[in-house]
Amino acid sequence: MSFPAVTTKIPATIITGFLGAGKTTLVRHIIAYAGGRRLAIIVNEFGTLGIDGDILKGCGNENCTEDDIVELSNGCLCCTVADDFLPTIEALINRPNPPEHILIETSGLALPKPLLKAFDWPAIRSRVTVDGVIAVVDGPAIATGRFADDPEEVARQRALDPSLDHDNPLAEVYEDQIRAADLVILNKTDLLEPAEIERLKAEIANAIPRAVKIVTAYEGKISPDVLLGLAASAEDDLAARPSHHDAVDGAHEHDDFESFIVALPASSSPQAIVERLREAAEAHGILRMKGYVSIEGKPMRLMIQGVGARFRHYYDRPWAPDEARDGHLVVIGQTGLDRAAVEKNVSGRIIPEKQPESQPESQDA
């Protein structure tokens, strides 16, 4: 079977940003207001359970069906470009009815530049172009000089490494993301004062060695007309997007972070589960939690997303009649999390205390 020749490149938008900045919320908003565009979404989930993909699949938009959402969960996309990303892009553009625009949501730890270099691959260069790189910034976190909601854990790790003579890895990732951007979204500005917003915009502009538009947002509510159609051809503009890792061709390590999945039993109320998760986040210095849970007596699934001790939740869709109402949560934190303790606190399981071994009866006469 032959397909018609593609004469115009398919635009792709890379959406990058640190953990909990609001990337998935932004993608949901683009899908909801796509104006008839036929979209395909590539989601790079950090972990083994596709929570981000599941959130997007709950949109129920005719222009972006479940078949149009591809989850890549084998690791950070910038580290698995050849194995995961390139075959995925090729499969999308070789469809009989290819997408009109591709959105790529990277994991919170991904560096954009190795991904940009992948668009020079011969099989896709003539058919796909990077319309733009969008960096989503967590305004409240950046306003207080941190890149995660638990800066104490980051500082503790830095203090334990006597050979560290540069900015911590979180700062490098953040800087690489905004330096690669064609548009920076300063998100969650409803939690900031006007003076803070202006200060942050100036700081971000000073950190980027070229003129880049910075826009403010609340819950990622920005028109797709602003986000799509930038025509940046970013794959041809790599030199203007400096990275901390240019000298090593984008190689980097993610040993500072780990993630795992916790099964969540049904909860009596949204408030009860959110309070339990908040206590766990504060007790263990967890950076990010996201997942879903069944609420007793409710026909819909409760989606939960947390950054540090800040949480938001909403009912995203009804449980299917034949679907097991099993809740799951992805937990992301600095390496060294006490997994057993986190699972106990998050799931609310009661682990029986180990009983002391019985002592033999005295043989005294």
ZIPECOR-V40051 format. One record per pair of residues at least 24 apart in sequence whose C-alpha atoms are under 8 Angstrom apart, sorted by the first residue. I is the first residue (numbers start at 1). J is the second residue. Records with the same first field share a line. If there is no record, write none. Layout:
I->J ; J
This chain:
3->96
6->127
7->127
8->127
9->126 ; 127 ; 128 ; 129
10->99 ; 100 ; 101 ; 102 ; 127 ; 128 ; 129
11->100 ; 101 ; 102 ; 128 ; 129 ; 130 ; 131 ; 229 ; 231
12->101 ; 102 ; 103 ; 104 ; 128 ; 129 ; 130 ; 131 ; 132
13->101 ; 102 ; 103 ; 104 ; 130 ; 131 ; 132 ; 133 ; 134 ; 228
14->103 ; 104 ; 105 ; 106 ; 112 ; 130 ; 132 ; 133 ; 134
15->103 ; 104 ; 105 ; 106 ; 133 ; 134 ; 135 ; 136
16->105 ; 106 ; 107 ; 108 ; 110 ; 112 ; 133 ; 134 ; 135 ; 136 ; 177
17->106 ; 107 ; 108 ; 109 ; 135 ; 136 ; 137 ; 174 ; 177
18->107 ; 108 ; 109 ; 136 ; 137 ; 138 ; 147 ; 173 ; 174
19->107 ; 108 ; 109 ; 148 ; 287 ; 288 ; 307
20->108 ; 138 ; 288 ; 306 ; 307
21->136 ; 137 ; 138 ; 187
22->136 ; 137 ; 138 ; 187 ; 219 ; 220
23->105 ; 136 ; 220
24->52 ; 55 ; 56 ; 105
25->219 ; 220
26->219 ; 220 ; 221 ; 222
27->56 ; 103 ; 105
28->56 ; 59
29->220 ; 221 ; 222
30->223 ; 224
31->59 ; 61 ; 63 ; 64
32->59 ; 61
33->223 ; 224
34->63 ; 224
36->63
37->63 ; 100 ; 101
38->63 ; 64 ; 99 ; 100 ; 101
39->63 ; 64 ; 68 ; 99 ; 100 ; 101 ; 102 ; 103
40->64 ; 68 ; 69 ; 70 ; 92 ; 99 ; 100 ; 101 ; 102 ; 103
41->68 ; 69 ; 70 ; 102 ; 103 ; 104 ; 105
42->69 ; 70 ; 71 ; 72 ; 102 ; 103 ; 104 ; 105
43->69 ; 70 ; 71 ; 72 ; 104 ; 105 ; 106 ; 107
44->71 ; 72 ; 73 ; 75 ; 76 ; 77 ; 104 ; 105 ; 106 ; 107
45->71 ; 72 ; 73 ; 75 ; 76 ; 106 ; 107
46->73 ; 75 ; 76 ; 107 ; 108 ; 259
47->73 ; 74 ; 75 ; 259 ; 260 ; 261 ; 330
48->73 ; 74 ; 260 ; 261
49->73 ; 261 ; 330
51->290 ; 291 ; 330
55->303 ; 316
58->316 ; 317
76->106 ; 107 ; 109 ; 110
77->106 ; 107 ; 110 ; 115
78->110 ; 111 ; 112 ; 113 ; 114 ; 115
79->114 ; 251
81->114 ; 115 ; 118
82->118
86->118
89->124
90->123 ; 124
93->127
109->173 ; 254
110->173
111->173 ; 176 ; 177 ; 250
112->176 ; 177 ; 180
113->176 ; 180 ; 238 ; 241 ; 243 ; 250
114->249 ; 250
116->234 ; 235 ; 238
117->235 ; 238
119->235
120->235
129->233 ; 234 ; 235
130->231 ; 232 ; 233 ; 234 ; 235
131->228 ; 229 ; 230 ; 231 ; 232 ; 233 ; 234
132->181 ; 182 ; 183 ; 228 ; 229 ; 230 ; 231 ; 232 ; 233 ; 234
133->180 ; 181 ; 182 ; 183 ; 234
134->181 ; 182 ; 183 ; 184 ; 185 ; 227
135->177 ; 178 ; 181 ; 182 ; 183 ; 184 ; 185
136->184 ; 185 ; 186 ; 187
137->184 ; 185 ; 186 ; 187
138->186 ; 187 ; 188
139->186 ; 187 ; 188 ; 189 ; 191 ; 192 ; 197 ; 200
140->188 ; 189 ; 191 ; 192
142->200
143->196 ; 200
147->171 ; 174
148->287 ; 307 ; 308
149->287 ; 307 ; 308 ; 309
150->285 ; 286 ; 287 ; 308
153->285 ; 334
154->334
172->244
175->207 ; 243
176->242 ; 243 ; 244
178->204 ; 207 ; 208
179->207 ; 208 ; 209 ; 241 ; 242 ; 243
180->241 ; 242 ; 243
181->212 ; 241
182->212 ; 213 ; 230 ; 232
183->212 ; 213 ; 214 ; 215 ; 227
184->212 ; 213 ; 214 ; 215
185->214 ; 215 ; 216 ; 217
186->214 ; 215 ; 216 ; 217
187->216 ; 217 ; 218 ; 219 ; 220
188->217 ; 218 ; 219 ; 220
189->216 ; 217 ; 218
190->218
209->240
210->240
255->335
256->334 ; 335
257->332 ; 333 ; 334 ; 335
258->332 ; 333 ; 334 ; 335
259->330 ; 331 ; 332 ; 333
260->330 ; 331 ; 332
261->328 ; 329 ; 330 ; 331
262->328 ; 329 ; 330 ; 331 ; 343 ; 346 ; 347
263->326 ; 327 ; 328 ; 329 ; 347
264->293 ; 326 ; 327 ; 328 ; 329 ; 346 ; 347
265->293 ; 294 ; 326 ; 327 ; 347
266->293 ; 294 ; 295 ; 296 ; 325 ; 326 ; 327
267->293 ; 294 ; 295 ; 296
268->295 ; 296
269->295 ; 296
270->295 ; 302 ; 313
274->304 ; 311
276->345 ; 346 ; 348
277->345 ; 346
278->308 ; 309 ; 310 ; 311
279->309 ; 345
280->342 ; 345 ; 346
281->308 ; 309
282->308 ; 309
284->337 ; 338 ; 342
285->333
286->331 ; 332 ; 333 ; 334
287->331 ; 332 ; 333 ; 334
288->330 ; 331 ; 332 ; 333
289->329 ; 330 ; 331 ; 332
290->329 ; 330 ; 331
291->327 ; 328 ; 329 ; 330
292->327 ; 328 ; 329
293->325 ; 326 ; 327 ; 328
294->325 ; 326 ; 327
